[in-house]
Amino acid sequence: MALRVTSNMMSNQVLRNLNKNLNKMSDLQNQESTGRKLNKPSDDPVGVTYALRYRSELSANSQYQRNVDTALGWLDTTDSVMSQAESVMSRLKELTVRAGTGTNPQSALDSIEVELQELKGQFADLGNTQINGKYVFNGQTYDIRPYDPNNAASFAAVETDQGPVEYVVGQGIKFQINTSGNDFFGAKNGDDNVFNIIDKLSTAMKSGKYDDVTKELTNIDSRLTKMVSVHAETGARTNRVELMQNRLESEDFSLTKLQSKTEDADIAEVIIQSNIASNVYQASLATGAKIITPTLVDFIR
């Protein structure tokens, strides 16, 4: 039995095809205007899943990069302070050698002792170095000044916090960036604690005891050697963080490239396809108009 095709069936078919062509043209024009081929989940459910994952990873990577930048700022500040402290330590040794010759009158020793007190104050200033309001040599209690200038007599007895200051610089990667003041300037009341050395030198110079002055050269050399060692460790940490920075930048580039491939539209191709879809739609309208033109009046004629 033959199927009778009615005018209503033809009209419905034409409308379906017109809507199909219109939707395709609309999608392409939307991609052209937004520059993205994924504008809603139904465009590509699998692609949207990957796109969201890339966005999440890029967001985390950006935070890691900010952490690395902050860590590098802290380490660079620490490195600069350590270099200055080593220079002050060299000056301290020079003054100690000069004072221990046994040929200086008491007036000369008094003048040297005055400079020693200035060096002590400089060490304290370096020990109180801050970055972003945080004291770099006081561990996790970075909101507390380790060397109170109003209590200079007890600098040697200061016990700085040993807690690590850590930054997350990668997935599951924590990195310590701080150095304790006691590790660099000397243990609490230690023989080679820089403040203890200066206090003992000051006492010896005031009393003119040259032998006691000379004895401190061993402690000065010991502390300077340890300072250089701790400084080298800080340099190694800086190198590690810089390597991590390069890695994060590379990952950011790779993730951005993958995200672009997943989400971004090929504008040149989209424009061409959009023009084709527009021409197809216009042709559909023209063809549809011819198909549904006849009416009952046309058959009566």
VENLINVEN-V495033 format. One record per residue. RES is the residue in one letter. PSI is psi in whole degrees, 0 to 359 (* if undefined). D_LAST is the distance of its C-alpha to the last C-alpha in whole Angstrom. Layout:
BEGIN
RES&PSI&D_LAST, RES&PSI&D_LAST
END
This chain:
BEGIN
M&126&31, A&143&28, L&127&27, R&122&23, V&119&22, T&166&20, S&324&18, N&319&21, M&317&24, M&319&22, S&316&22, N&319&26, Q&317&27, V&317&26, L&320&27, R&315&30, N&322&31, L&315&30, N&322&33, K&314&35, N&323&35, L&316&35, N&318&38, K&317&40, M&320&39, S&317&41, D&316&44, L&320&44, Q&327&44, N&317&47, Q&321&49, E&320&49, S&327&50, T&338&53, G&11&54, R&142&54, K&350&52, L&101&54, N&345&52, K&154&52, P&326&54, S&345&50, D&320&50, D&89&53, P&317&55, V&316&58, G&321&58, V&321&58, T&313&61, Y&320&63, A&316&62, L&323&64, R&317&67, Y&321&67, R&318&67, S&316&70, E&323&72, L&321&71, S&315&72, A&319&75, N&322&76, S&320&76, Q&320&78, Y&320&81, Q&321&81, R&321&82, N&318&84, V&318&86, D&318&86, T&317&88, A&318&90, L&322&91, G&317&91, W&312&94, L&321&96, D&320&96, T&315&97, T&317&100, D&316&101, S&317&101, V&318&104, M&321&105, S&318&106, Q&319&108, A&322&110, E&324&111, S&318&112, V&322&114, M&321&116, S&321&117, R&322&118, L&318&120, K&319&122, E&315&123, L&323&124, T&318&126, V&317&128, R&319&129, A&336&130, G&8&132, T&337&134, G&4&137, T&359&138, N&135&136, P&168&137, Q&327&136, S&322&135, A&320&132, L&322&132, D&321&131, S&319&128, I&321&127, E&324&126, V&318&124, E&326&122, L&321&122, Q&326&120, E&321&118, L&322&117, K&316&117, G&324&114, Q&319&112, F&318&112, A&319&111, D&318&108, L&321&107, G&340&107, N&18&105, T&138&102, Q&154&99, I&124&95, N&37&92, G&9&95, K&133&96, Y&120&100, V&343&100, F&16&103, N&34&103, G&223&101, Q&347&98, T&49&100, Y&357&99, D&359&99, I&130&102, R&123&105, P&323&107, Y&98&110, D&116&111, P&342&112, N&357&114, N&51&116, A&332&117, A&339&120, S&20&118, F&321&116, A&335&117, A&5&117, V&134&113, E&105&111, T&155&108, D&137&105, Q&359&104, G&141&101, P&138&98, V&114&95, E&147&92, Y&141&89, V&115&86, V&11&85, G&174&83, Q&107&81, G&15&84, I&114&87, K&141&89, F&127&92, Q&134&95, I&350&95, N&162&98, T&134&102, S&146&105, G&323&107, N&328&110, D&328&109, F&314&109, F&348&112, G&147&114, A&156&114, K&121&116, N&20&119, G&154&119, D&326&122, D&21&119, N&128&117, V&323&117, F&323&118, N&320&121, I&312&122, I&320&122, D&318&124, K&321&126, L&319&127, S&315&127, T&316&130, A&320&132, M&323&131, K&329&133, S&1&136, G&28&136, K&94&136, Y&323&135, D&319&135, D&327&132, V&313&130, T&325&130, K&331&130, E&349&126, L&324&125, T&317&125, N&324&122, I&314&120, D&321&120, S&313&119, R&320&116, L&321&115, T&318&114, K&323&112, M&315&110, V&321&109, S&315&109, V&322&106, H&318&105, A&323&104, E&320&102, T&320&100, G&321&99, A&321&98, R&319&96, T&317&94, N&319&94, R&317&92, V&323&90, E&322&89, L&319&88, M&323&86, Q&315&84, N&320&83, R&316&82, L&322&80, E&320&78, S&318&77, E&322&76, D&318&74, F&315&72, S&316&71, L&321&70, T&321&68, K&316&67, L&319&66, Q&319&64, S&317&62, K&327&61, T&320&60, E&323&58, D&143&57, A&150&54, D&99&54, I&318&52, A&314&52, E&320&50, V&320&48, I&317&47, I&312&45, Q&325&44, S&319&42, N&319&41, I&314&39, A&323&38, S&318&37, N&320&35, V&318&34, Y&318&32, Q&321&30, A&323&29, S&318&28, L&315&26, A&316&24, T&317&23, G&323&22, A&324&20, K&324&18, I&319&18, I&14&17, T&313&14, P&138&11, T&180&11, L&328&9, V&323&6, D&325&6, F&335&6, I&331&4, R&*&0
END
